[in-house]
Amino acid sequence: MDAEKEARLEAAGIDLKSALERFMGNEAMLEKYLGRFLNEKSYMELVQAVADDDSEAAGRAVHTLKSVCGSLGFGEMQTLVLDQEKAIRGGDWEKAKQMMPEIAASYDKICAALSA
């Protein structure tokens, strides 16, 4: 990965060092999985579940998304979806729904960096 790409990804809040550790130093594999995030279904499932007012489906989607974010070093987004998962599990569906704009902004920032 070239220095420009690293800087762009880190500016988007991606902790490449920790992600690379989870990928056992295999940079090519990490890049492959970073690219796959652009088609990650759990985010779209979360968006759809919130639109459908389906807290159960949102809980499943956010749980998966939390793990993906953790694996790829998306610390800010992982924290947001972890908080949302806690709200859902705690029965505060309204709070969970209100968190979507911030989660969407984090997702968009990551996707823009990955796509550039």
Biopython code that builds the backbone (N, CA, C, O; Angstrom):
import numpy as np
from Bio.PDB.StructureBuilder import StructureBuilder

atoms = [
    (1, "MET", "N", (0.858, -1.169, 0.000)),
    (1, "MET", "CA", (0.000, 0.000, 0.000)),
    (1, "MET", "C", (0.905, 1.233, 0.000)),
    (1, "MET", "O", (1.828, 1.347, 0.806)),
    (2, "ASP", "N", (0.622, 2.132, -0.904)),
    (2, "ASP", "CA", (1.480, 3.312, -0.977)),
    (2, "ASP", "C", (1.148, 4.304, 0.140)),
    (2, "ASP", "O", (0.082, 4.245, 0.754)),
    (3, "ALA", "N", (2.082, 5.207, 0.382)),
    (3, "ALA", "CA", (1.960, 6.157, 1.482)),
    (3, "ALA", "C", (0.749, 7.072, 1.330)),
    (3, "ALA", "O", (0.121, 7.438, 2.324)),
    (4, "GLU", "N", (0.418, 7.442, 0.104)),
    (4, "GLU", "CA", (-0.738, 8.319, -0.124)),
    (4, "GLU", "C", (-2.038, 7.618, 0.286)),
    (4, "GLU", "O", (-2.895, 8.212, 0.940)),
    (5, "LYS", "N", (-2.167, 6.364, -0.102)),
    (5, "LYS", "CA", (-3.367, 5.600, 0.255)),
    (5, "LYS", "C", (-3.437, 5.399, 1.768)),
    (5, "LYS", "O", (-4.504, 5.542, 2.366)),
    (6, "GLU", "N", (-2.319, 5.072, 2.378)),
    (6, "GLU", "CA", (-2.282, 4.905, 3.833)),
    (6, "GLU", "C", (-2.747, 6.181, 4.530)),
    (6, "GLU", "O", (-3.556, 6.134, 5.457)),
    (7, "ALA", "N", (-2.231, 7.315, 4.076)),
    (7, "ALA", "CA", (-2.596, 8.598, 4.689)),
    (7, "ALA", "C", (-4.087, 8.876, 4.520)),
    (7, "ALA", "O", (-4.742, 9.349, 5.449)),
    (8, "ARG", "N", (-4.620, 8.585, 3.343)),
    (8, "ARG", "CA", (-6.043, 8.813, 3.074)),
    (8, "ARG", "C", (-6.907, 7.936, 3.976)),
    (8, "ARG", "O", (-7.903, 8.399, 4.532)),
    (9, "LEU", "N", (-6.522, 6.673, 4.117)),
    (9, "LEU", "CA", (-7.305, 5.759, 4.948)),
    (9, "LEU", "C", (-7.212, 6.130, 6.428)),
    (9, "LEU", "O", (-8.206, 6.087, 7.152)),
    (10, "GLU", "N", (-6.030, 6.488, 6.858)),
    (10, "GLU", "CA", (-5.873, 6.886, 8.256)),
    (10, "GLU", "C", (-6.628, 8.176, 8.550)),
    (10, "GLU", "O", (-7.171, 8.337, 9.643)),
    (11, "ALA", "N", (-6.670, 9.093, 7.593)),
    (11, "ALA", "CA", (-7.423, 10.337, 7.770)),
    (11, "ALA", "C", (-8.921, 10.065, 7.904)),
    (11, "ALA", "O", (-9.652, 10.857, 8.498)),
    (12, "ALA", "N", (-9.367, 8.951, 7.353)),
    (12, "ALA", "CA", (-10.774, 8.568, 7.458)),
    (12, "ALA", "C", (-11.062, 7.797, 8.753)),
    (12, "ALA", "O", (-12.178, 7.325, 8.972)),
    (13, "GLY", "N", (-10.039, 7.678, 9.602)),
    (13, "GLY", "CA", (-10.243, 7.025, 10.890)),
    (13, "GLY", "C", (-9.964, 5.533, 10.888)),
    (13, "GLY", "O", (-10.382, 4.826, 11.804)),
    (14, "ILE", "N", (-9.269, 5.047, 9.880)),
    (14, "ILE", "CA", (-8.958, 3.626, 9.795)),
    (14, "ILE", "C", (-7.591, 3.392, 10.427)),
    (14, "ILE", "O", (-6.595, 3.984, 10.010)),
    (15, "ASP", "N", (-7.552, 2.535, 11.422)),
    (15, "ASP", "CA", (-6.314, 2.196, 12.122)),
    (15, "ASP", "C", (-5.663, 1.035, 11.381)),
    (15, "ASP", "O", (-5.892, -0.132, 11.699)),
    (16, "LEU", "N", (-4.854, 1.375, 10.399)),
    (16, "LEU", "CA", (-4.238, 0.347, 9.553)),
    (16, "LEU", "C", (-3.284, -0.546, 10.332)),
    (16, "LEU", "O", (-3.185, -1.741, 10.054)),
    (17, "LYS", "N", (-2.584, 0.023, 11.303)),
    (17, "LYS", "CA", (-1.625, -0.768, 12.074)),
    (17, "LYS", "C", (-2.330, -1.906, 12.818)),
    (17, "LYS", "O", (-1.899, -3.058, 12.751)),
    (18, "SER", "N", (-3.399, -1.583, 13.515)),
    (18, "SER", "CA", (-4.105, -2.634, 14.261)),
    (18, "SER", "C", (-4.782, -3.620, 13.316)),
    (18, "SER", "O", (-4.813, -4.821, 13.585)),
    (19, "ALA", "N", (-5.322, -3.114, 12.212)),
    (19, "ALA", "CA", (-5.958, -4.015, 11.243)),
    (19, "ALA", "C", (-4.925, -4.958, 10.650)),
    (19, "ALA", "O", (-5.191, -6.148, 10.485)),
    (20, "LEU", "N", (-3.766, -4.441, 10.332)),
    (20, "LEU", "CA", (-2.712, -5.270, 9.752)),
    (20, "LEU", "C", (-2.255, -6.342, 10.737)),
    (20, "LEU", "O", (-1.923, -7.457, 10.332)),
    (21, "GLU", "N", (-2.236, -6.015, 12.008)),
    (21, "GLU", "CA", (-1.907, -7.017, 13.033)),
    (21, "GLU", "C", (-2.934, -8.149, 13.026)),
    (21, "GLU", "O", (-2.571, -9.320, 13.135)),
    (22, "ARG", "N", (-4.222, -7.798, 12.899)),
    (22, "ARG", "CA", (-5.269, -8.828, 12.873)),
    (22, "ARG", "C", (-5.177, -9.689, 11.615)),
    (22, "ARG", "O", (-5.639, -10.830, 11.594)),
    (23, "PHE", "N", (-4.573, -9.123, 10.566)),
    (23, "PHE", "CA", (-4.391, -9.869, 9.323)),
    (23, "PHE", "C", (-2.984, -10.472, 9.259)),
    (23, "PHE", "O", (-2.488, -10.811, 8.185)),
    (24, "MET", "N", (-2.364, -10.597, 10.413)),
    (24, "MET", "CA", (-1.048, -11.236, 10.573)),
    (24, "MET", "C", (-0.006, -10.661, 9.621)),
    (24, "MET", "O", (0.835, -11.385, 9.089)),
    (25, "GLY", "N", (-0.074, -9.346, 9.416)),
    (25, "GLY", "CA", (0.904, -8.675, 8.588)),
    (25, "GLY", "C", (0.707, -8.844, 7.091)),
    (25, "GLY", "O", (1.530, -8.378, 6.303)),
    (26, "ASN", "N", (-0.371, -9.501, 6.689)),
    (26, "ASN", "CA", (-0.624, -9.755, 5.274)),
    (26, "ASN", "C", (-1.350, -8.550, 4.666)),
    (26, "ASN", "O", (-2.578, -8.464, 4.688)),
    (27, "GLU", "N", (-0.560, -7.632, 4.128)),
    (27, "GLU", "CA", (-1.106, -6.390, 3.591)),
    (27, "GLU", "C", (-2.043, -6.623, 2.410)),
    (27, "GLU", "O", (-3.064, -5.946, 2.283)),
    (28, "ALA", "N", (-1.701, -7.577, 1.546)),
    (28, "ALA", "CA", (-2.546, -7.870, 0.383)),
    (28, "ALA", "C", (-3.925, -8.356, 0.824)),
    (28, "ALA", "O", (-4.941, -7.977, 0.242)),
    (29, "MET", "N", (-3.951, -9.189, 1.847)),
    (29, "MET", "CA", (-5.235, -9.692, 2.342)),
    (29, "MET", "C", (-6.045, -8.556, 2.967)),
    (29, "MET", "O", (-7.256, -8.466, 2.761)),
    (30, "LEU", "N", (-5.376, -7.694, 3.728)),
    (30, "LEU", "CA", (-6.068, -6.559, 4.326)),
    (30, "LEU", "C", (-6.673, -5.674, 3.236)),
    (30, "LEU", "O", (-7.832, -5.270, 3.332)),
    (31, "GLU", "N", (-5.894, -5.376, 2.207)),
    (31, "GLU", "CA", (-6.415, -4.539, 1.119)),
    (31, "GLU", "C", (-7.621, -5.195, 0.450)),
    (31, "GLU", "O", (-8.577, -4.514, 0.079)),
    (32, "LYS", "N", (-7.574, -6.494, 0.299)),
    (32, "LYS", "CA", (-8.689, -7.233, -0.305)),
    (32, "LYS", "C", (-9.958, -7.054, 0.537)),
    (32, "LYS", "O", (-11.034, -6.785, 0.003)),
    (33, "TYR", "N", (-9.819, -7.207, 1.852)),
    (33, "TYR", "CA", (-10.985, -7.094, 2.723)),
    (33, "TYR", "C", (-11.456, -5.652, 2.871)),
    (33, "TYR", "O", (-12.651, -5.407, 3.035)),
    (34, "LEU", "N", (-10.542, -4.705, 2.816)),
    (34, "LEU", "CA", (-10.957, -3.301, 2.818)),
    (34, "LEU", "C", (-11.813, -3.014, 1.590)),
    (34, "LEU", "O", (-12.828, -2.323, 1.682)),
    (35, "GLY", "N", (-11.405, -3.544, 0.449)),
    (35, "GLY", "CA", (-12.180, -3.373, -0.780)),
    (35, "GLY", "C", (-13.549, -4.023, -0.699)),
    (35, "GLY", "O", (-14.527, -3.505, -1.238)),
    (36, "ARG", "N", (-13.612, -5.144, -0.032)),
    (36, "ARG", "CA", (-14.899, -5.849, 0.119)),
    (36, "ARG", "C", (-15.886, -5.085, 0.979)),
    (36, "ARG", "O", (-17.096, -5.280, 0.862)),
    (37, "PHE", "N", (-15.374, -4.207, 1.854)),
    (37, "PHE", "CA", (-16.271, -3.461, 2.729)),
    (37, "PHE", "C", (-17.252, -2.613, 1.928)),
    (37, "PHE", "O", (-18.365, -2.355, 2.385)),
    (38, "LEU", "N", (-16.853, -2.186, 0.756)),
    (38, "LEU", "CA", (-17.735, -1.359, -0.067)),
    (38, "LEU", "C", (-19.021, -2.095, -0.446)),
    (38, "LEU", "O", (-20.018, -1.466, -0.802)),
    (39, "ASN", "N", (-18.997, -3.407, -0.371)),
    (39, "ASN", "CA", (-20.184, -4.220, -0.669)),
    (39, "ASN", "C", (-20.700, -4.954, 0.570)),
    (39, "ASN", "O", (-21.447, -5.925, 0.452)),
    (40, "GLU", "N", (-20.305, -4.493, 1.746)),
    (40, "GLU", "CA", (-20.697, -5.146, 2.999)),
    (40, "GLU", "C", (-22.213, -5.047, 3.191)),
    (40, "GLU", "O", (-22.780, -3.955, 3.229)),
    (41, "LYS", "N", (-22.840, -6.190, 3.307)),
    (41, "LYS", "CA", (-24.302, -6.239, 3.397)),
    (41, "LYS", "C", (-24.850, -5.769, 4.740)),
    (41, "LYS", "O", (-25.965, -5.250, 4.798)),
    (42, "SER", "N", (-24.100, -5.938, 5.807)),
    (42, "SER", "CA", (-24.650, -5.639, 7.129)),
    (42, "SER", "C", (-25.028, -4.164, 7.289)),
    (42, "SER", "O", (-25.999, -3.854, 7.979)),
    (43, "TYR", "N", (-24.285, -3.257, 6.666)),
    (43, "TYR", "CA", (-24.655, -1.848, 6.769)),
    (43, "TYR", "C", (-25.988, -1.597, 6.071)),
    (43, "TYR", "O", (-26.866, -0.939, 6.629)),
    (44, "MET", "N", (-26.142, -2.110, 4.869)),
    (44, "MET", "CA", (-27.399, -1.917, 4.140)),
    (44, "MET", "C", (-28.562, -2.608, 4.859)),
    (44, "MET", "O", (-29.687, -2.109, 4.856)),
    (45, "GLU", "N", (-28.283, -3.746, 5.465)),
    (45, "GLU", "CA", (-29.325, -4.426, 6.240)),
    (45, "GLU", "C", (-29.737, -3.579, 7.445)),
    (45, "GLU", "O", (-30.915, -3.524, 7.798)),
    (46, "LEU", "N", (-28.766, -2.925, 8.068)),
    (46, "LEU", "CA", (-29.071, -2.040, 9.195)),
    (46, "LEU", "C", (-29.928, -0.862, 8.732)),
    (46, "LEU", "O", (-30.933, -0.533, 9.363)),
    (47, "VAL", "N", (-29.534, -0.241, 7.645)),
    (47, "VAL", "CA", (-30.302, 0.888, 7.106)),
    (47, "VAL", "C", (-31.734, 0.455, 6.803)),
    (47, "VAL", "O", (-32.684, 1.159, 7.144)),
    (48, "GLN", "N", (-31.887, -0.702, 6.164)),
    (48, "GLN", "CA", (-33.219, -1.193, 5.813)),
    (48, "GLN", "C", (-34.032, -1.527, 7.060)),
    (48, "GLN", "O", (-35.226, -1.235, 7.122)),
    (49, "ALA", "N", (-33.392, -2.134, 8.044)),
    (49, "ALA", "CA", (-34.101, -2.497, 9.277)),
    (49, "ALA", "C", (-34.604, -1.252, 10.000)),
    (49, "ALA", "O", (-35.717, -1.243, 10.525)),
    (50, "VAL", "N", (-33.795, -0.213, 10.026)),
    (50, "VAL", "CA", (-34.229, 1.033, 10.676)),
    (50, "VAL", "C", (-35.382, 1.644, 9.878)),
    (50, "VAL", "O", (-36.356, 2.119, 10.462)),
    (51, "ALA", "N", (-35.277, 1.632, 8.558)),
    (51, "ALA", "CA", (-36.359, 2.158, 7.718)),
    (51, "ALA", "C", (-37.650, 1.375, 7.919)),
    (51, "ALA", "O", (-38.745, 1.936, 7.870)),
    (52, "ASP", "N", (-37.508, 0.065, 8.147)),
    (52, "ASP", "CA", (-38.663, -0.805, 8.365)),
    (52, "ASP", "C", (-39.135, -0.803, 9.818)),
    (52, "ASP", "O", (-40.123, -1.455, 10.157)),
    (53, "ASP", "N", (-38.424, -0.066, 10.674)),
    (53, "ASP", "CA", (-38.731, -0.016, 12.103)),
    (53, "ASP", "C", (-38.672, -1.410, 12.730)),
    (53, "ASP", "O", (-39.519, -1.776, 13.545)),
    (54, "ASP", "N", (-37.654, -2.179, 12.334)),
    (54, "ASP", "CA", (-37.476, -3.569, 12.773)),
    (54, "ASP", "C", (-36.243, -3.674, 13.669)),
    (54, "ASP", "O", (-35.129, -3.876, 13.186)),
    (55, "SER", "N", (-36.455, -3.536, 14.969)),
    (55, "SER", "CA", (-35.323, -3.536, 15.903)),
    (55, "SER", "C", (-34.615, -4.888, 15.954)),
    (55, "SER", "O", (-33.406, -4.941, 16.180)),
    (56, "GLU", "N", (-35.346, -5.969, 15.748)),
    (56, "GLU", "CA", (-34.729, -7.296, 15.786)),
    (56, "GLU", "C", (-33.738, -7.464, 14.627)),
    (56, "GLU", "O", (-32.609, -7.910, 14.829)),
    (57, "ALA", "N", (-34.162, -7.109, 13.436)),
    (57, "ALA", "CA", (-33.272, -7.198, 12.272)),
    (57, "ALA", "C", (-32.107, -6.222, 12.416)),
    (57, "ALA", "O", (-30.978, -6.538, 12.039)),
    (58, "ALA", "N", (-32.381, -5.041, 12.960)),
    (58, "ALA", "CA", (-31.315, -4.059, 13.176)),
    (58, "ALA", "C", (-30.288, -4.601, 14.162)),
    (58, "ALA", "O", (-29.087, -4.396, 13.982)),
    (59, "GLY", "N", (-30.744, -5.285, 15.190)),
    (59, "GLY", "CA", (-29.829, -5.872, 16.170)),
    (59, "GLY", "C", (-28.886, -6.888, 15.545)),
    (59, "GLY", "O", (-27.696, -6.922, 15.859)),
    (60, "ARG", "N", (-29.427, -7.711, 14.660)),
    (60, "ARG", "CA", (-28.578, -8.704, 13.973)),
    (60, "ARG", "C", (-27.571, -8.015, 13.059)),
    (60, "ARG", "O", (-26.392, -8.368, 13.040)),
    (61, "ALA", "N", (-28.042, -7.036, 12.308)),
    (61, "ALA", "CA", (-27.171, -6.344, 11.352)),
    (61, "ALA", "C", (-26.071, -5.566, 12.063)),
    (61, "ALA", "O", (-24.910, -5.619, 11.656)),
    (62, "VAL", "N", (-26.424, -4.855, 13.107)),
    (62, "VAL", "CA", (-25.439, -4.031, 13.807)),
    (62, "VAL", "C", (-24.404, -4.899, 14.509)),
    (62, "VAL", "O", (-23.247, -4.497, 14.633)),
    (63, "HIS", "N", (-24.794, -6.069, 14.964)),
    (63, "HIS", "CA", (-23.841, -6.984, 15.603)),
    (63, "HIS", "C", (-22.775, -7.425, 14.597)),
    (63, "HIS", "O", (-21.585, -7.440, 14.910)),
    (64, "THR", "N", (-23.209, -7.780, 13.403)),
    (64, "THR", "CA", (-22.273, -8.179, 12.350)),
    (64, "THR", "C", (-21.395, -7.001, 11.946)),
    (64, "THR", "O", (-20.181, -7.148, 11.803)),
    (65, "LEU", "N", (-21.999, -5.850, 11.766)),
    (65, "LEU", "CA", (-21.266, -4.663, 11.357)),
    (65, "LEU", "C", (-20.208, -4.289, 12.390)),
    (65, "LEU", "O", (-19.105, -3.877, 12.032)),
    (66, "LYS", "N", (-20.537, -4.430, 13.645)),
    (66, "LYS", "CA", (-19.591, -4.130, 14.725)),
    (66, "LYS", "C", (-18.335, -4.992, 14.587)),
    (66, "LYS", "O", (-17.218, -4.498, 14.743)),
    (67, "SER", "N", (-18.520, -6.264, 14.299)),
    (67, "SER", "CA", (-17.385, -7.174, 14.149)),
    (67, "SER", "C", (-16.544, -6.831, 12.926)),
    (67, "SER", "O", (-15.315, -6.842, 12.991)),
    (68, "VAL", "N", (-17.199, -6.529, 11.821)),
    (68, "VAL", "CA", (-16.483, -6.162, 10.595)),
    (68, "VAL", "C", (-15.654, -4.910, 10.835)),
    (68, "VAL", "O", (-14.483, -4.852, 10.458)),
    (69, "CYS", "N", (-16.255, -3.914, 11.458)),
    (69, "CYS", "CA", (-15.544, -2.663, 11.734)),
    (69, "CYS", "C", (-14.325, -2.908, 12.626)),
    (69, "CYS", "O", (-13.262, -2.325, 12.412)),
    (70, "GLY", "N", (-14.487, -3.758, 13.605)),
    (70, "GLY", "CA", (-13.370, -4.072, 14.492)),
    (70, "GLY", "C", (-12.239, -4.761, 13.763)),
    (70, "GLY", "O", (-11.070, -4.446, 13.981)),
    (71, "SER", "N", (-12.577, -5.690, 12.907)),
    (71, "SER", "CA", (-11.560, -6.431, 12.161)),
    (71, "SER", "C", (-10.769, -5.538, 11.220)),
    (71, "SER", "O", (-9.568, -5.735, 11.030)),
    (72, "LEU", "N", (-11.442, -4.555, 10.629)),
    (72, "LEU", "CA", (-10.812, -3.720, 9.619)),
    (72, "LEU", "C", (-10.198, -2.428, 10.175)),
    (72, "LEU", "O", (-9.647, -1.626, 9.422)),
    (73, "GLY", "N", (-10.296, -2.235, 11.481)),
    (73, "GLY", "CA", (-9.679, -1.058, 12.086)),
    (73, "GLY", "C", (-10.503, 0.208, 12.001)),
    (73, "GLY", "O", (-9.960, 1.309, 12.097)),
    (74, "PHE", "N", (-11.808, 0.068, 11.822)),
    (74, "PHE", "CA", (-12.701, 1.225, 11.749)),
    (74, "PHE", "C", (-13.173, 1.579, 13.161)),
    (74, "PHE", "O", (-14.346, 1.408, 13.492)),
    (75, "GLY", "N", (-12.259, 2.069, 13.978)),
    (75, "GLY", "CA", (-12.534, 2.294, 15.394)),
    (75, "GLY", "C", (-13.692, 3.218, 15.684)),
    (75, "GLY", "O", (-14.529, 2.911, 16.533)),
    (76, "GLU", "N", (-13.759, 4.355, 14.992)),
    (76, "GLU", "CA", (-14.838, 5.310, 15.240)),
    (76, "GLU", "C", (-16.194, 4.693, 14.920)),
    (76, "GLU", "O", (-17.139, 4.798, 15.701)),
    (77, "MET", "N", (-16.274, 4.053, 13.767)),
    (77, "MET", "CA", (-17.548, 3.446, 13.373)),
    (77, "MET", "C", (-17.891, 2.275, 14.287)),
    (77, "MET", "O", (-19.058, 2.070, 14.620)),
    (78, "GLN", "N", (-16.888, 1.512, 14.693)),
    (78, "GLN", "CA", (-17.142, 0.395, 15.601)),
    (78, "GLN", "C", (-17.725, 0.896, 16.917)),
    (78, "GLN", "O", (-18.654, 0.293, 17.455)),
    (79, "THR", "N", (-17.190, 1.988, 17.433)),
    (79, "THR", "CA", (-17.714, 2.561, 18.681)),
    (79, "THR", "C", (-19.162, 2.993, 18.505)),
    (79, "THR", "O", (-19.995, 2.758, 19.380)),
    (80, "LEU", "N", (-19.460, 3.621, 17.379)),
    (80, "LEU", "CA", (-20.836, 4.069, 17.124)),
    (80, "LEU", "C", (-21.805, 2.893, 17.052)),
    (80, "LEU", "O", (-22.871, 2.926, 17.666)),
    (81, "VAL", "N", (-21.438, 1.860, 16.306)),
    (81, "VAL", "CA", (-22.370, 0.736, 16.165)),
    (81, "VAL", "C", (-22.440, -0.098, 17.446)),
    (81, "VAL", "O", (-23.464, -0.719, 17.730)),
    (82, "LEU", "N", (-21.353, -0.111, 18.218)),
    (82, "LEU", "CA", (-21.404, -0.778, 19.523)),
    (82, "LEU", "C", (-22.401, -0.067, 20.430)),
    (82, "LEU", "O", (-23.195, -0.712, 21.113)),
    (83, "ASP", "N", (-22.359, 1.269, 20.434)),
    (83, "ASP", "CA", (-23.321, 2.037, 21.230)),
    (83, "ASP", "C", (-24.745, 1.800, 20.739)),
    (83, "ASP", "O", (-25.678, 1.709, 21.537)),
    (84, "GLN", "N", (-24.904, 1.703, 19.426)),
    (84, "GLN", "CA", (-26.235, 1.442, 18.886)),
    (84, "GLN", "C", (-26.712, 0.047, 19.284)),
    (84, "GLN", "O", (-27.875, -0.138, 19.641)),
    (85, "GLU", "N", (-25.824, -0.916, 19.223)),
    (85, "GLU", "CA", (-26.191, -2.274, 19.622)),
    (85, "GLU", "C", (-26.615, -2.307, 21.090)),
    (85, "GLU", "O", (-27.581, -2.981, 21.447)),
    (86, "LYS", "N", (-25.899, -1.586, 21.927)),
    (86, "LYS", "CA", (-26.266, -1.519, 23.354)),
    (86, "LYS", "C", (-27.652, -0.896, 23.526)),
    (86, "LYS", "O", (-28.446, -1.355, 24.347)),
    (87, "ALA", "N", (-27.935, 0.143, 22.755)),
    (87, "ALA", "CA", (-29.256, 0.782, 22.842)),
    (87, "ALA", "C", (-30.350, -0.194, 22.420)),
    (87, "ALA", "O", (-31.398, -0.281, 23.060)),
    (88, "ILE", "N", (-30.097, -0.921, 21.344)),
    (88, "ILE", "CA", (-31.100, -1.874, 20.863)),
    (88, "ILE", "C", (-31.319, -2.965, 21.902)),
    (88, "ILE", "O", (-32.456, -3.279, 22.253)),
    (89, "ARG", "N", (-30.237, -3.532, 22.385)),
    (89, "ARG", "CA", (-30.354, -4.607, 23.381)),
    (89, "ARG", "C", (-30.965, -4.118, 24.681)),
    (89, "ARG", "O", (-31.613, -4.879, 25.400)),
    (90, "GLY", "N", (-30.752, -2.834, 24.980)),
    (90, "GLY", "CA", (-31.315, -2.251, 26.194)),
    (90, "GLY", "C", (-32.754, -1.796, 26.033)),
    (90, "GLY", "O", (-33.348, -1.273, 26.976)),
    (91, "GLY", "N", (-33.319, -1.988, 24.849)),
    (91, "GLY", "CA", (-34.713, -1.637, 24.619)),
    (91, "GLY", "C", (-34.950, -0.182, 24.256)),
    (91, "GLY", "O", (-36.095, 0.270, 24.237)),
    (92, "ASP", "N", (-33.888, 0.561, 23.969)),
    (92, "ASP", "CA", (-34.050, 1.970, 23.606)),
    (92, "ASP", "C", (-33.960, 2.122, 22.086)),
    (92, "ASP", "O", (-32.980, 2.639, 21.548)),
    (93, "TRP", "N", (-35.000, 1.662, 21.423)),
    (93, "TRP", "CA", (-35.046, 1.664, 19.964)),
    (93, "TRP", "C", (-35.002, 3.075, 19.402)),
    (93, "TRP", "O", (-34.371, 3.311, 18.372)),
    (94, "GLU", "N", (-35.666, 4.017, 20.065)),
    (94, "GLU", "CA", (-35.664, 5.406, 19.576)),
    (94, "GLU", "C", (-34.251, 5.974, 19.569)),
    (94, "GLU", "O", (-33.850, 6.621, 18.601)),
    (95, "LYS", "N", (-33.503, 5.742, 20.622)),
    (95, "LYS", "CA", (-32.117, 6.208, 20.676)),
    (95, "LYS", "C", (-31.306, 5.556, 19.562)),
    (95, "LYS", "O", (-30.514, 6.220, 18.894)),
    (96, "ALA", "N", (-31.505, 4.259, 19.364)),
    (96, "ALA", "CA", (-30.771, 3.529, 18.323)),
    (96, "ALA", "C", (-31.048, 4.129, 16.949)),
    (96, "ALA", "O", (-30.130, 4.297, 16.146)),
    (97, "LYS", "N", (-32.301, 4.449, 16.682)),
    (97, "LYS", "CA", (-32.651, 5.045, 15.384)),
    (97, "LYS", "C", (-32.029, 6.425, 15.224)),
    (97, "LYS", "O", (-31.585, 6.786, 14.135)),
    (98, "GLN", "N", (-31.996, 7.193, 16.300)),
    (98, "GLN", "CA", (-31.445, 8.546, 16.243)),
    (98, "GLN", "C", (-29.936, 8.549, 15.985)),
    (98, "GLN", "O", (-29.373, 9.579, 15.615)),
    (99, "MET", "N", (-29.289, 7.419, 16.177)),
    (99, "MET", "CA", (-27.846, 7.326, 15.964)),
    (99, "MET", "C", (-27.480, 7.141, 14.491)),
    (99, "MET", "O", (-26.311, 7.260, 14.125)),
    (100, "MET", "N", (-28.456, 6.854, 13.658)),
    (100, "MET", "CA", (-28.168, 6.538, 12.259)),
    (100, "MET", "C", (-27.456, 7.650, 11.475)),
    (100, "MET", "O", (-26.561, 7.332, 10.691)),
    (101, "PRO", "N", (-27.798, 8.919, 11.638)),
    (101, "PRO", "CA", (-27.064, 9.933, 10.862)),
    (101, "PRO", "C", (-25.557, 9.932, 11.154)),
    (101, "PRO", "O", (-24.747, 10.089, 10.241)),
    (102, "GLU", "N", (-25.192, 9.760, 12.400)),
    (102, "GLU", "CA", (-23.773, 9.744, 12.756)),
    (102, "GLU", "C", (-23.093, 8.483, 12.219)),
    (102, "GLU", "O", (-21.957, 8.534, 11.747)),
    (103, "ILE", "N", (-23.795, 7.359, 12.294)),
    (103, "ILE", "CA", (-23.255, 6.115, 11.741)),
    (103, "ILE", "C", (-23.115, 6.235, 10.226)),
    (103, "ILE", "O", (-22.103, 5.821, 9.660)),
    (104, "ALA", "N", (-24.115, 6.795, 9.577)),
    (104, "ALA", "CA", (-24.073, 6.975, 8.125)),
    (104, "ALA", "C", (-22.912, 7.881, 7.716)),
    (104, "ALA", "O", (-22.250, 7.618, 6.712)),
    (105, "ALA", "N", (-22.661, 8.935, 8.476)),
    (105, "ALA", "CA", (-21.555, 9.843, 8.161)),
    (105, "ALA", "C", (-20.217, 9.121, 8.269)),
    (105, "ALA", "O", (-19.333, 9.311, 7.435)),
    (106, "SER", "N", (-20.074, 8.298, 9.292)),
    (106, "SER", "CA", (-18.836, 7.539, 9.458)),
    (106, "SER", "C", (-18.669, 6.538, 8.323)),
    (106, "SER", "O", (-17.577, 6.387, 7.775)),
    (107, "TYR", "N", (-19.738, 5.866, 7.978)),
    (107, "TYR", "CA", (-19.721, 4.898, 6.875)),
    (107, "TYR", "C", (-19.340, 5.594, 5.565)),
    (107, "TYR", "O", (-18.491, 5.106, 4.819)),
    (108, "ASP", "N", (-19.964, 6.718, 5.297)),
    (108, "ASP", "CA", (-19.691, 7.460, 4.055)),
    (108, "ASP", "C", (-18.230, 7.908, 3.991)),
    (108, "ASP", "O", (-17.604, 7.843, 2.933)),
    (109, "LYS", "N", (-17.689, 8.362, 5.120)),
    (109, "LYS", "CA", (-16.301, 8.817, 5.168)),
    (109, "LYS", "C", (-15.353, 7.650, 4.852)),
    (109, "LYS", "O", (-14.392, 7.812, 4.100)),
    (110, "ILE", "N", (-15.626, 6.495, 5.424)),
    (110, "ILE", "CA", (-14.804, 5.311, 5.170)),
    (110, "ILE", "C", (-14.906, 4.885, 3.713)),
    (110, "ILE", "O", (-13.891, 4.627, 3.067)),
    (111, "CYS", "N", (-16.114, 4.809, 3.198)),
    (111, "CYS", "CA", (-16.313, 4.405, 1.810)),
    (111, "CYS", "C", (-15.647, 5.354, 0.831)),
    (111, "CYS", "O", (-15.076, 4.919, -0.168)),
    (112, "ALA", "N", (-15.718, 6.653, 1.113)),
    (112, "ALA", "CA", (-15.072, 7.629, 0.231)),
    (112, "ALA", "C", (-13.569, 7.416, 0.221)),
    (112, "ALA", "O", (-12.944, 7.491, -0.837)),
    (113, "ALA", "N", (-12.978, 7.151, 1.376)),
    (113, "ALA", "CA", (-11.535, 6.914, 1.431)),
    (113, "ALA", "C", (-11.153, 5.628, 0.723)),
    (113, "ALA", "O", (-10.125, 5.564, 0.050)),
    (114, "LEU", "N", (-11.979, 4.606, 0.875)),
    (114, "LEU", "CA", (-11.695, 3.324, 0.219)),
    (114, "LEU", "C", (-11.854, 3.409, -1.293)),
    (114, "LEU", "O", (-11.150, 2.725, -2.036)),
    (115, "SER", "N", (-12.775, 4.244, -1.742)),
    (115, "SER", "CA", (-13.071, 4.353, -3.177)),
    (115, "SER", "C", (-12.102, 5.263, -3.923)),
    (115, "SER", "O", (-11.939, 5.138, -5.137)),
    (116, "ALA", "N", (-11.459, 6.179, -3.199)),
    (116, "ALA", "CA", (-10.588, 7.183, -3.852)),
    (116, "ALA", "C", (-9.357, 6.551, -4.481)),
    (116, "ALA", "O", (-8.532, 7.254, -5.065)),
]
sb = StructureBuilder()
sb.init_structure("model")
sb.init_model(0)
sb.init_chain("A")
sb.init_seg("    ")
for serial, (resi, resn, name, xyz) in enumerate(atoms, 1):
    if name == "N":
        sb.init_residue(resn, " ", resi, " ")
    sb.init_atom(name, np.array(xyz, "f"), 0.0, 1.0, " ", f" {name:<3s}", serial, name[0])
structure = sb.get_structure()
